[in-house]
Structure formats: C-alpha cells, structure tokens
Amino acid sequence: MSLALTLPTLQGTTQTYTLSGMQPARPQAGVKFNRIAYSAAHVVADSIAVVNPWLQSALDWDATMAYRQHLWSLGLGVAEGMDTAQRGMGLNWPTSLELIRRSLDAARDVPGALVASGCGTDHLDIDAVKRVDDVIRGYEEQMAAIEALGGKLIIMASRALARVARGPTDYERVYDRVLRQAKQPVVLHWLGDMFDSALAGYWGSSDVDEAMKTALGVIAANPAKVDGIKISLLDKDKEIAMRRRLPPGVRMYTGDDFNYAEMIAGDGEGREPTHGKSDALLGIFDAIAPAASAALCELAQGNTEKFHAILGPTVPLSRHIFAAPTRLYKTGVVFMAWLNGHQKHFTMVGGQHSARSAQHFAELFRLADAAHLLVQPELAVQRMRTLMALHGVE
C-alpha cells in the first residue's frame, strides 16, 4: 500500500504527503522510572449506541479498558475520570464513577499499576449551588464514592466553587475540609481558564501570583494530606516558581502540555529534591504513550540527551493538539488513538470529533509522523484517507 495521500494545507490548498513510516521508540523492559507519570486517559464512545450523542454518553467499555491496559503495559499510571475523558463535557458523574470502578478493578490484576481518580462537583446542578457549603457537600459525595472503591483522589477544580466563592477564604475553607477528610494523600488540580473559562479567577484571584499564594497556603496547612499538585496553566515559569515553594515531599505534577519535556527533566535547583523537577499528569501522554515511556526509561538511566531526543519531537504535536481553543484538545487525543488502531472509529462523546477542522487534522497527522508516533503506518494512511474523503479531499 502506498504511504502517499492528499492533505489540505493551512493555506487552504491541497498537497501530496508521503508518510515516513518511522515508528515510535519503545521502552526498555525492566527499567523503572524515576518520575511518577500519569496519563489522563480518554474514553472510547460506543459508536452504535442508541443515544443522542450530544446529550447522552455511551461508552465502549471493552475498548476503553483495553486502552488503560495499554498504558499500564508501558509503565504509565492512569489518571481516571479527568477532562481527557470528557468529564463535565459530555461524560456525566454516574458514568465517570463506573469508569473509575472498572479501572480500579482492572488495576488490581496488573502489578504496580497506578490509578488516581478525579473527584469533583460536576454532579451538582450549578444553578442550584448558592453557598460554599453546597460545594463542600458535593466534594464529600464524590470522595465517599471513590474512597469506598479504594481509590486515590485527584481533587479537581470546581466550577461551582469558582461561581460562589467570594475570595481566597472560601477556597481555604473548602479545601481544608476536603483534605482533612481524605483517607490518603491526594493530588490537587489547578486547571487554568484556557482549559475551562468557568474556572477563571480560581483560588479567589485573577492574579496568578495571588492565586498561587492561596493554593500554597492550602497545601502548607495540610502537607501530609497532599501527594502533589498538578497545574495546567501552560506557563513553565509559573510552574517552576510554585514547584520551588512546595513543602518537603509534595510533588509538582506538570500539566504543561506545551513544555512538559523541560519540566520533567528539571533543572536540579531548589532546597528539596522535589523542587528541581516535575513528575507528570498529562493529557498528551495518552496520545504519545510509547514515546513518553521510552523517554522516561532513558531519563531513569541518566540518559538526558536520549530523553530529549525522543520526547522533544512530540512537543510540536502537543502544542498543535492543545492549540486554542485549548478545551478542544480531546479531539486530537482521540484522533491519535484511532489512527493507531486502539479503537475502530473516530466518534466521541458529545460529538466532539467534529470540533476541529480538516486542516487541523492534516497538520496533526504530519506532526505525528514527524514525531514517529504512528505505530501502524498503512492503517494510519487508510484511516486518514477515509477522513479526508468525508471532507471532500481525495
């Protein structure tokens, strides 16, 4: 089969593109990472379910769980029920809880498998939330459900809290209550408004430095209850500044899908070992899992140049997938899974497979090839041709 096909360009024309056919680097067997690395895993929609795809979520559970097995086989942890899984953007809380339950059950059969699960307030009717106490009860409901399954918590940012909080004191009150009740150390999640405009001014201030002070204060008040914090601000300087100020033993989980290679490698500076590097909790690791695993193996062996040689070429792809409007990044993640044969269709919960243009997909395809991320070149070309034909490009 020819690896050449016609693709649209960003200039509105078409051109012939020939796939290189270079496949991803593979991790070395038996090498343990020296970073904790979670992939925020996507879900696979049931493409033939009798539902209204914009209003109801139906999952292909077998394909969804098979992808988690794939991530674990590469040494990556699974951050379950996060935004990558379209949580709060098509995937409702009952389905998310079922997803968490299935992941935790499956992980018990995989030695060393890591799972941390998103705990939020997305089940609340946001128009009915009037007080901070309503937000606390919302968090407590999801905490109880996840911890009853034996799950570790990722405390997700709350749209409801952002709506009713009147300042930093309200955030301090909510998070202090949640952390004091947690059965094991949690991961906090600070999601920037580029991902969700409803979270603007989180931690009680539109000034990032002031917001950071509040978040750091929350952690300092409960350091034994905080494993780490993931910040998704797409600003490496802010992440480094916060990393330097974390209490001993509290990790920075990079959520910077623009600069993750640099953040994970670290600079070795700071008073504490955790001040000089970031661990990872990334949506892009779903799309680049084999390369991420191979790079982390090299880093664990002290081969920093090889780490960057593998991971560096994936950064342009990630910046394209997470390009503004950033909240649509999930489309690119699922597109990559389809190209690589991890699911039979390119259909998404909430109909979000239609969220990006033909030109966006074409550039994504080229960047994935340049980063050596297309595992089955012939299949990828066949599926790309099908998609382009649907857009009138043949």
C-alpha positions in Angstrom: 0.0 0.0 0.0 1.3 3.5 -0.9 2.0 5.8 2.0 1.2 8.8 -0.1 -2.1 10.7 0.3 -3.6 14.1 -0.4 -3.9 16.5 2.5 -5.2 20.1 2.9 -2.7 22.7 3.9 -3.1 25.6 6.4 -3.1 27.9 3.4 -6.4 26.3 2.0 -4.8 24.3 -0.8 -4.0 20.6 -1.0 -0.7 18.7 -1.5 0.6 15.2 -1.6 2.2 14.0 1.6 4.2 10.8 1.9 4.4 9.2 5.3 7.9 8.5 6.6 6.8 5.2 8.2 9.1 5.7 11.1 7.6 4.1 14.2 7.8 5.2 17.9 10.7 4.4 20.2 9.8 1.6 22.5 10.6 1.4 26.2 13.3 -0.9 27.5 11.9 -3.9 29.5 12.5 -3.8 33.3 13.5 -0.2 33.6 11.8 1.6 36.5 11.0 5.3 36.0 12.5 7.9 38.4 9.4 10.1 37.9 5.8 9.3 38.6 3.9 9.6 35.3 0.2 9.6 35.0 -1.6 9.7 31.6 -5.0 11.3 31.7 -6.8 8.6 29.7 -9.5 9.2 27.2 -12.7 7.1 26.8 -13.9 5.3 23.7 -17.5 6.1 22.8 -19.9 3.4 21.7 -20.5 4.5 18.1 -23.6 2.5 17.5 -25.4 3.0 20.8 -29.0 4.3 20.5 -28.4 7.6 22.2 -28.4 11.3 21.3 -24.5 11.7 21.2 -24.7 15.4 22.1 -26.9 14.8 25.2 -26.1 11.3 26.4 -22.8 9.3 27.0 -22.4 5.7 26.0 -19.1 4.0 26.2 -17.4 1.0 24.6 -16.2 -0.4 27.8 -14.0 -3.1 26.3 -12.1 -0.7 24.1 -11.9 1.9 26.9 -10.4 -0.6 29.4 -8.1 -2.1 26.8 -6.5 1.4 26.4 -5.9 1.5 30.1 -4.2 -1.9 29.9 -2.0 -0.5 27.1 -1.0 2.5 29.3 -0.1 0.3 32.2 1.9 -2.1 30.0 4.1 0.9 29.2 4.6 1.8 32.9 2.3 4.8 32.8 -0.2 5.4 35.5 -3.9 6.2 34.7 -5.4 9.5 35.9 -9.0 8.4 35.6 -12.2 10.4 35.0 -10.4 13.6 34.2 -11.1 16.2 31.5 -9.4 14.0 28.9 -12.3 11.5 29.4 -14.6 14.5 28.7 -15.6 14.7 32.3 -18.1 17.5 32.6 -18.1 17.9 28.8 -20.3 15.0 27.8 -19.3 12.4 30.4 -21.6 12.6 33.5 -20.8 11.6 37.1 -22.6 8.2 37.1 -20.7 7.1 34.1 -17.5 8.5 35.5 -17.9 6.6 38.7 -18.5 3.4 36.7 -15.3 4.2 34.8 -13.4 4.6 38.0 -14.8 1.4 39.4 -13.8 -0.6 36.3 -10.3 0.9 36.2 -9.6 0.2 39.9 -10.8 -3.4 39.4 -8.6 -3.9 36.4 -5.6 -2.4 38.0 -5.7 -5.0 40.8 -4.6 -7.6 38.2 -1.6 -5.5 37.0 1.4 -5.5 39.3 2.4 -1.9 40.1 -0.4 -0.3 38.2 -1.1 3.3 39.3 -4.6 4.8 39.3 -5.7 8.1 40.7 -9.3 9.2 40.2 -10.9 12.6 39.6 -13.1 13.9 42.4 -15.2 16.9 41.7 -18.6 18.6 42.0 -19.8 18.1 38.4 -22.9 16.2 39.6 -24.3 19.3 41.2 -26.9 21.5 39.4 -24.7 24.5 39.2 -27.7 26.9 39.2 -28.9 25.4 42.5 -25.5 25.9 44.2 -25.8 29.0 46.3 -23.3 28.6 49.1 -19.8 27.2 49.8 -21.4 24.5 52.0 -23.2 23.2 48.9 -19.8 22.8 47.2 -18.3 21.0 50.2 -21.2 18.5 50.2 -20.6 17.9 46.5 -17.0 17.1 47.0 -17.8 14.9 50.0 -20.3 12.9 48.0 -17.8 12.1 45.3 -15.0 11.5 47.8 -17.1 8.9 49.7 -18.0 7.1 46.5 -14.4 6.9 45.2 -12.8 6.1 48.5 -15.4 3.3 49.0 -13.8 1.7 46.0 -10.4 2.1 47.4 -9.4 4.9 45.1 -6.8 7.6 45.4 -8.2 11.1 44.8 -7.4 13.9 42.4 -9.3 16.9 43.7 -10.5 18.5 40.5 -11.1 22.2 40.2 -14.8 23.0 40.8 -16.9 25.2 38.5 -19.4 25.5 41.3 -16.8 26.8 43.7 -15.5 29.3 41.2 -19.0 30.6 40.9 -20.0 31.0 44.5 -16.7 31.8 46.2 -16.2 35.4 47.3 -12.5 35.3 47.8 -9.5 33.2 48.9 -11.0 32.4 52.4 -13.8 30.4 50.7 -11.3 28.3 48.8 -9.3 27.8 52.0 -12.4 26.6 53.8 -13.4 24.1 51.1 -10.0 22.6 50.6 -9.2 22.4 54.3 -12.5 20.5 54.8 -11.8 18.1 51.9 -8.2 17.5 52.8 -8.8 16.8 56.4 -11.3 14.0 55.5 -9.1 12.3 52.8 -8.1 8.8 53.7 -4.8 9.0 51.8 -2.7 11.9 50.3 -4.4 13.5 47.3 -3.4 15.2 44.1 -4.8 18.8 43.8 -5.6 20.0 40.3 -5.4 23.7 39.3 -6.9 23.9 35.8 -6.4 27.2 34.0 -9.2 29.1 32.3 -7.6 28.3 28.9 -9.0 24.8 29.5 -12.3 25.9 31.1 -13.4 29.6 31.1 -15.7 28.8 34.0 -12.6 28.4 36.2 -11.4 32.0 35.7 -10.2 33.5 38.9 -9.7 30.2 40.7 -8.3 30.3 44.2 -10.0 33.7 44.6 -8.0 35.9 42.3 -7.4 36.6 38.7 -3.8 37.4 39.5 -1.9 34.1 39.1 0.7 35.0 41.7 -2.0 35.8 44.3 -3.9 32.7 43.4 -0.7 30.7 43.8 -0.2 32.1 47.3 -3.6 30.8 48.3 -3.0 27.3 46.8 0.4 27.1 48.5 -1.3 28.1 51.8 -3.8 25.3 51.5 -1.0 22.8 50.9 1.1 24.2 53.8 -1.8 23.8 56.2 -2.2 20.1 55.3 1.1 18.9 53.8 0.6 15.3 55.0 -2.6 15.1 53.1 -1.2 16.3 49.7 0.8 14.0 47.5 1.2 16.8 45.0 -0.4 19.4 42.8 -1.0 19.4 39.1 -1.1 22.8 37.5 -2.4 23.2 33.9 -1.6 26.9 33.2 0.7 26.3 30.1 3.2 28.6 31.8 6.5 27.0 32.7 7.8 29.9 34.7 4.7 29.8 37.0 5.1 26.1 37.4 8.8 26.3 38.3 8.1 29.2 40.7 5.4 27.2 42.5 7.5 24.0 42.5 10.3 25.8 44.4 7.8 26.7 47.1 6.2 23.4 47.8 6.7 21.8 51.2 9.1 18.9 51.5 7.8 15.8 49.9 5.0 17.4 48.0 5.3 16.8 44.3 4.7 19.1 41.3 2.8 17.1 38.6 3.3 19.0 35.4 0.2 19.6 33.5 2.1 21.8 31.0 1.3 20.3 27.6 3.5 22.9 25.9 6.7 22.4 27.9 6.5 19.0 29.6 9.8 17.7 28.4 11.7 20.6 30.1 9.5 20.4 33.2 10.1 16.6 33.7 13.8 16.8 33.0 14.0 19.6 35.6 16.9 21.9 36.5 18.0 20.3 39.7 17.7 23.5 41.7 16.0 24.2 45.0 16.3 23.2 48.6 14.4 19.9 48.2 14.7 17.1 45.7 11.2 17.7 44.5 11.9 21.4 43.8 14.3 20.6 40.9 12.0 18.5 38.8 8.4 17.8 37.9 6.5 14.5 37.9 3.8 14.2 35.3 0.0 14.1 35.0 -0.6 14.9 31.3 -3.3 14.6 28.8 -0.8 14.4 26.0 0.7 11.2 27.4 -2.4 9.5 26.2 -1.5 10.4 22.6 2.3 9.8 22.8 2.4 6.9 25.3 5.1 4.8 23.7 7.4 7.7 23.2 6.7 9.0 26.7 7.5 5.6 28.2 10.7 5.2 26.2 11.9 8.7 27.1 11.2 8.1 30.8 13.2 4.9 30.7 16.2 6.9 29.3 15.8 9.6 31.9 15.8 6.9 34.7 19.2 5.7 33.4 20.7 9.2 33.3 20.5 9.5 29.5 19.1 13.0 29.4 20.1 13.6 25.8 18.2 10.5 24.7 15.3 11.6 26.8 15.1 14.9 24.9 15.8 13.2 21.6 12.7 11.0 22.0 10.3 13.4 23.7 11.4 16.7 22.1 9.9 15.9 18.7 6.5 15.2 20.3 6.2 18.8 21.7 5.2 20.5 18.4 2.4 17.9 18.1 1.3 18.5 21.6 1.2 22.3 21.1 -0.9 21.7 18.0 -3.3 19.4 19.8 -3.7 21.9 22.6 -3.8 25.0 20.4 -6.6 27.5 21.2 -9.4 26.9 21.9 -7.5 24.6 24.2 -10.6 23.0 25.7 -11.0 21.1 22.3 -7.7 19.2 22.8 -9.6 15.9 23.5 -10.4 15.7 19.8 -6.8 15.3 18.9 -6.1 12.8 21.6 -8.9 10.5 20.4 -7.9 11.1 16.8 -4.4 9.7 17.6 -5.9 6.6 19.3 -8.0 6.0 16.1 -5.0 6.4 13.8 -3.0 4.0 15.9 -5.7 1.3 15.9 -6.7 1.5 19.5 -10.4 2.0 18.5 -12.4 1.1 15.4 -14.0 4.5 14.9 -13.4 8.2 15.3 -16.6 9.1 17.2 -16.5 10.9 20.5 -18.8 11.6 23.5 -20.6 14.9 23.0 -20.0 14.8 19.2 -16.6 16.4 19.8 -15.0 14.6 16.9 -16.4 17.5 14.8 -14.6 20.1 16.9 -11.5 20.5 14.7 -11.1 21.3 11.0 -9.7 19.2 8.2 -6.7 21.4 8.1 -6.1 20.8 11.9 -6.3 17.0 11.4 -4.0 17.2 8.4 -1.3 19.1 10.3 -1.8 16.8 13.3 -1.1 13.8 11.0 2.1 15.4 9.6 3.4 16.3 13.1 2.6 12.8 14.4 4.6 11.4 11.6 7.5 13.8 12.2 7.5 12.7 15.9 7.5 9.0 14.9 4.2 8.3 16.6 2.2 6.4 14.0 2.5 2.8 15.1 0.8 1.2 12.0 1.7 3.4 9.0 -0.6 1.7 6.5 -3.6 1.7 8.8 -2.9 5.4 9.6 -2.9 6.3 5.9 -6.0 4.3 5.2 -7.9 6.0 8.0 -6.6 9.4 7.2 -7.8 9.0 3.6 -11.2 8.0 4.8 -11.5 11.1 7.0 -10.2 13.4 4.2 -12.8 11.9 1.8 -15.5 12.9 4.2 -14.2 16.4 3.9 -14.1 16.3 0.1 -10.3 15.8 -0.2 -9.5 12.8 -2.3 
